[in-house]
């Protein structure tokens, strides 16, 4: 997501209010069998994700996390485990690593594909240097101040670096809760000194969980829809995880807004995660997230990660299938 299309996915998409009950599976084998028999969830011959000749992230992707505001270790742990799960093999299936293989299907004009290697390369703590009300420009100031050369802690990595700003639950961002839950772009050399791909994702737990942490919280007008139980017992952060996955997938495939997207509007392109917002499993549509797993405590998830973690992440557009696909529909 580059601009304001998240409202289409979280609010507009769910206005149809299709069946409110969620099919949950206690057995990962049963879920896997359903996923394997449901190769295409949403297919459209009219959707054409095109390559616009720009770069994609083919080198090892190094994620630099900027924690803006007040974060506790438990909150950070959920997010860090999700990012480290992207390249982790050996986790139970369906896994986060399987989910990322859809992103790896996209490549550049040299024939190189997006990297399978995604790891945390550094962290920086920012104690509200730009206050508690941010704009798209002030986010770039936050990134600038995080760099070593500006007395921060992070290196400049213009080759495979991705700078992710996570704002705490008491920080408002321009258009947050109304039009965006996260976005990605690149820094301006005139402001930061370099062109660096970056993303911002906010913790909506106190401000607007019904908008940005759906389906763990639901809008009041959706009276027939019950919220799902979040897998890591933190509605705001569990809601962030899917947005983080959304933005990482799009940064990797469209870091400078001139690579992979549908349509001709590069200002607000429809990228590979935008096309599948609100889709978490087979049969999804309207307010129904699809058939997903449920753990012994009743929490909902669709992928496994490191340290025994469970996560609920949206599906992505598969260029081979021309459809939204999940962690075990990427073959």
Residue pairs with C-beta under 8 A, 6 or more apart in sequence:
1 180
1 182
1 183
1 184
1 246
1 247
1 250
1 271
1 273
1 274
2 183
2 184
2 185
2 250
2 254
2 257
2 267
2 268
2 269
2 271
3 179
3 180
3 183
3 267
3 268
4 175
4 179
4 180
4 268
5 268
5 270
5 274
5 277
6 179
6 180
6 181
6 182
6 183
6 212
6 243
6 277
7 178
7 179
7 180
7 211
8 274
8 277
9 274
9 277
9 278
10 181
10 211
10 212
10 214
10 277
10 278
11 211
11 219
13 277
13 278
13 286
14 214
14 219
14 222
14 225
14 278
14 286
14 287
15 286
16 285
16 286
16 287
17 222
17 224
17 225
17 286
17 287
18 285
18 286
18 287
18 288
19 286
19 287
19 288
20 222
20 224
20 225
20 226
20 287
20 288
21 226
22 215
22 228
22 288
22 289
22 290
22 291
22 292
22 300
23 281
23 283
23 290
23 291
23 292
24 291
24 292
24 293
24 294
24 300
25 31
25 34
25 291
25 292
25 293
25 294
26 293
26 294
26 296
28 92
28 93
28 94
28 293
28 304
31 94
31 291
31 292
31 293
31 302
32 93
32 94
32 328
34 282
34 291
35 94
35 281
35 282
35 326
35 327
35 328
35 329
36 328
36 329
38 282
38 283
38 329
39 321
39 323
39 325
39 329
40 321
40 323
40 325
40 329
41 279
41 281
41 282
41 283
41 284
41 290
41 315
41 323
41 324
41 325
41 326
41 329
42 276
42 279
42 284
42 285
42 323
42 324
43 321
43 322
43 323
44 322
44 323
45 322
47 262
47 275
47 317
47 322
48 262
49 260
49 261
49 262
49 272
49 275
49 317
49 319
50 260
50 261
50 262
51 106
51 108
51 109
51 259
51 260
52 258
52 259
52 260
52 261
52 266
53 109
53 258
53 259
54 254
54 255
54 256
54 257
54 258
54 259
55 108
55 255
55 256
55 259
56 106
56 107
56 108
56 112
56 114
56 252
56 253
56 254
56 255
56 259
56 260
57 114
57 115
57 160
57 162
57 197
57 251
57 252
57 253
57 255
58 107
58 108
58 112
58 113
58 114
58 115
59 115
59 159
59 160
60 115
60 117
60 118
60 119
60 160
61 115
61 117
61 118
61 119
61 160
61 162
61 248
61 252
62 119
62 120
62 121
62 122
62 157
62 160
62 161
62 162
63 83
63 118
63 119
63 120
63 121
63 162
63 164
63 248
64 120
64 121
64 122
64 123
64 124
64 146
64 154
64 157
64 161
64 162
64 163
64 164
65 79
65 80
65 83
65 120
65 122
65 123
65 124
65 164
65 166
66 123
66 124
66 126
66 142
66 143
66 146
66 154
66 163
66 164
66 165
66 166
67 76
67 123
67 124
67 125
67 126
67 166
67 168
68 126
68 128
68 134
68 142
68 165
68 166
68 167
68 168
68 171
69 126
69 127
69 128
69 132
69 167
69 168
69 170
69 171
70 168
70 170
71 166
71 168
74 234
75 203
75 234
75 237
78 232
78 234
78 237
78 238
78 241
78 309
79 166
79 237
79 240
79 241
79 244
80 120
81 305
81 306
81 307
81 309
82 96
82 241
82 244
82 245
82 305
82 309
82 311
83 118
83 119
83 120
83 244
83 248
84 119
84 120
84 305
84 306
85 91
85 95
85 96
85 97
85 303
85 304
85 305
85 306
85 309
85 311
86 96
86 97
86 100
86 118
86 248
87 97
87 100
87 116
87 117
87 118
87 119
88 95
88 96
88 97
88 305
88 306
89 97
91 97
91 304
91 305
91 306
92 304
93 304
93 327
93 328
94 302
94 303
94 304
94 326
94 327
94 328
95 303
95 304
95 305
95 327
96 303
96 304
96 305
96 311
96 313
96 327
98 303
98 327
98 328
98 330
99 245
99 303
99 313
99 316
99 326
99 327
99 330
100 116
100 118
100 249
101 116
101 330
102 249
102 272
102 315
102 316
102 317
102 318
102 325
102 330
103 114
103 249
103 252
103 253
103 272
103 316
104 113
104 114
104 115
104 116
105 113
105 114
105 318
105 319
105 320
105 330
106 113
106 114
106 252
106 253
106 259
106 260
106 272
106 319
107 113
107 114
108 259
114 252
114 253
115 160
115 252
118 248
121 157
121 161
122 153
122 154
122 155
123 153
124 146
124 152
124 153
124 154
126 142
126 145
126 146
128 171
129 141
129 142
129 145
130 138
130 139
130 141
130 142
132 170
132 171
132 172
133 171
133 172
134 142
134 167
134 171
134 172
134 173
134 174
135 173
135 174
136 174
136 183
136 185
137 191
139 165
139 173
139 198
139 200
140 187
140 188
140 191
140 192
140 198
141 191
142 165
143 163
143 165
143 187
143 192
143 196
143 198
144 150
144 187
144 191
144 192
144 193
145 151
145 152
146 152
146 153
146 154
146 163
147 154
147 155
147 156
147 192
147 193
148 154
148 155
148 156
149 156
149 193
154 163
155 161
156 194
156 196
157 196
158 194
158 195
158 196
161 196
161 197
162 197
162 198
162 199
162 248
162 251
162 252
162 255
163 187
163 196
163 197
163 198
163 199
164 198
164 199
164 200
164 201
164 244
164 247
164 248
165 198
165 199
165 200
165 201
166 200
166 201
166 202
166 203
166 240
167 173
167 200
167 201
167 202
167 203
168 203
169 203
169 204
169 205
169 206
169 207
169 236
170 206
171 202
171 203
172 207
173 180
173 200
173 202
176 202
176 204
176 207
176 208
176 212
177 204
177 207
177 208
177 211
177 212
181 201
181 202
181 204
181 211
181 212
181 239
181 243
182 199
182 200
182 201
182 202
182 240
182 243
182 244
182 246
182 247
183 199
183 200
183 247
184 197
184 198
184 199
184 200
184 247
184 250
184 251
185 197
185 198
185 199
185 257
186 195
186 196
186 197
186 198
186 255
186 256
186 257
187 194
187 195
187 196
187 198
188 195
189 195
195 256
197 251
197 255
197 256
198 251
199 244
199 247
199 248
199 251
201 240
201 243
201 244
201 247
202 212
202 240
203 236
203 237
203 240
204 211
204 212
204 213
204 236
204 239
204 240
205 213
205 234
205 235
205 236
205 237
205 239
206 236
209 216
209 217
209 235
209 236
209 239
210 217
210 218
210 219
210 220
211 219
212 239
212 240
212 243
213 230
213 235
213 236
213 238
213 239
213 240
214 239
214 278
215 225
215 227
215 228
215 280
215 289
215 300
215 312
216 227
216 228
216 229
216 230
216 235
216 238
216 239
216 312
217 227
217 235
217 239
218 225
218 226
218 227
218 287
222 287
225 287
228 289
228 299
228 300
228 312
229 297
229 298
229 299
229 300
230 238
230 239
230 299
230 300
230 312
231 238
231 295
231 299
231 300
231 301
231 309
231 310
231 311
231 312
232 238
232 299
232 309
232 310
232 311
233 299
238 311
238 312
241 311
241 312
241 313
242 280
242 311
242 312
242 313
242 314
245 273
245 313
245 314
246 273
246 277
246 314
247 273
249 271
249 272
249 273
249 316
250 271
250 272
250 273
250 274
253 259
253 260
253 271
253 272
254 260
254 261
254 269
254 271
254 272
257 266
257 269
258 266
260 271
260 272
260 319
261 269
261 270
261 271
261 272
262 269
262 270
262 271
262 275
263 269
263 270
272 316
272 317
272 319
273 314
273 316
273 317
275 317
275 324
276 314
276 315
276 316
276 317
276 324
277 314
278 284
278 289
278 314
279 289
279 290
279 314
279 315
279 324
280 289
280 290
280 292
280 302
280 312
280 313
280 314
280 315
280 326
281 289
281 290
281 291
281 292
281 302
281 315
281 326
282 290
282 291
282 326
283 290
283 291
284 290
284 315
289 312
292 300
292 301
292 302
292 312
293 300
293 301
293 302
293 310
294 300
294 301
295 301
295 310
299 310
300 312
301 310
301 311
301 312
302 311
302 312
302 313
302 326
302 327
303 310
303 311
303 312
303 313
303 327
304 310
304 311
305 311
315 324
315 325
315 326
316 324
316 325
317 323
317 324
317 325
318 324
318 325
318 329
318 330
321 329
